[in-house]
Amino acid sequence: MTADDRKRYLILKDSNIYKGLIILAIPLMLNNFLKTFHDIVDMFFVGRIPERGTDAVASIQLTFPVVFTFFSLGMGLSIAGTALISQFVGSNQREDAKRYASQLLILALLLGLIINLVSYVGAPFIIQAMGVETGTFVFENSVRYLQIRSFELPLLFMFFSFLAIRQASGDTVSPVLVSGTAIILNTILSPIFITVFNLGVPGAAWATLLANIIVMPVAVYGLFFAKTGITVSIPMMRLEAGVIKDIIKTAVPASLGQAITAIGFGVMNGVIYGYGTETVAAFSVGNRIMSIILHPVMAIGGILSAYIGQNIGALNPERAKLTFRKGMILSFMTMAVGSAVLMFIREPLARIFIVDDPSTLALASDYMFYILIGLPLMGVFQTFVGTYNGTGNTSYTFIISVTRLWILRIPLVLLMREFTDLGSSGIWYAVLISNIIIAFIGYLLYLRIDFKPKVDIDNRMTKHMEVKASA
């Protein structure tokens, strides 16, 4: 049995679905932990810039929604690629999978170059629109950070294609080796650029860009010459209207959902900035620490997408539904255990990043208390998102993402600010309430999924695959 056959059996046939989910999710979890560790290192050294620690942390936090808005376009392509290519892999239509993968890559590169230009030129106007006063330390450093990071967008969009193609094939190791190497390099370079070279906040951006440049040739090689899974082909990169239409139709709702969500976080940051840099820093530190346990369920959600997609392609909707249920249990329990552990050590963790600032430390600890209470519901949220994406129902991803932030969280934050005297605690309450309500909305959307393929499935190929697997 070849490596591809083993992965196909694990996803399509193995009776222990928990085992399959965990095996495939572990590499992504490790990658996410590395990413979290890098973010912590960045925050640690940026927070210790002499006399400017809190403002420096706020500078990076303010750029996060902007960077994520641009990332979301590439991530939407990745989601579409995983959903469509995995269904072709599940039905054993490898040439169709290769054709979609090839055109996904060229589409991602073109989009990355366009967004690179938009991000670089628009950085000052974007930061100013977020309510940051020009000429201040936060404004100048946010703009410089955003402009430097704009040049990694073409590289990251190509990596998103690499991630989608490999993940759709059941390969979660190769993307992690590439991304993990970049993160390790970034972690090493960040303190050097921030403190040794005395570049401050822009140093963190230079470290990220350089790390991505170094590892990208490895990803490109894997796209064309991987020994297993789906690869891309230059002759197949000639854009075909039908393929591009399928990719864009699936990508647009996911991209818009994530982009509008990111813009919403920008609005949130603008509101939070009105409470002062102490609240911004507390919010940022709290979110960084929360990601320690959030990333594992994001990995499970990502694996669900490929897992469910392949089973739909293999015309096995009952196994796809069973995978959803087991993924939900696994994600919820992971969040519950992680929340219980962090609840008792949240203040010591926050103290790592917040030095000699008792009021900011108290705010961070207070924020984490409320977010930890509802964090298991984030496991529920990520499971729904992975399932919507895997079934190709990315319009539901759009609905649940936009509803959580724009219809629930932001209005609640504004209501708390205008009609209560809770101060920054009103933000924490709004986050918790929105997470509770969205879990019910997610379930209602799940009931509408039909678990049918979104690509043309050749039944002959599927039957051939089943005969081979049973041989």
Protein Blocks (a to p, Z undefined) as FASTA:
>chain_A
ZZklmmmmmmmmomblmlmmmmmmmmmmmmmmmmmmmmmmmmmmmmmgghilmmmmmmmm
mmmmmmmmmmmmmmmmmmmmmmmmmmmmmnopaklmmmmmmmmmmmmmmmmmmmmmmmmm
mmmmmmmmnopaehiaklmmmmmmmmmmmmmmmmmmmmmmmmmmmmmnopaklmmmmmmm
mmmmmmmmmmmmmmmnonmjmlmmmmmmmmmmmmmmmmmmmmmmpcghjdddfklmpccf
klmmmmmmmmmmmmmmmmmmmmmmmmmmmmmmmnojklmmmmmmmmmmmmmmmmmmmmmm
mmmmmmmmmmmmnopaklmmmmmmmmmmmmmmmmmmmmmmmmmmmmmmmmmmmghilklm
mmmmmmmmmmmmmmmmmmmmmmmmmmmmmnopamlmmmmmmmmmmmmmmmmmmmmmmmcc
nljmlmmmmmmmmmmmmmmmmmmmmmmpgoiafbdcdfklmmmmmmmmmZZ
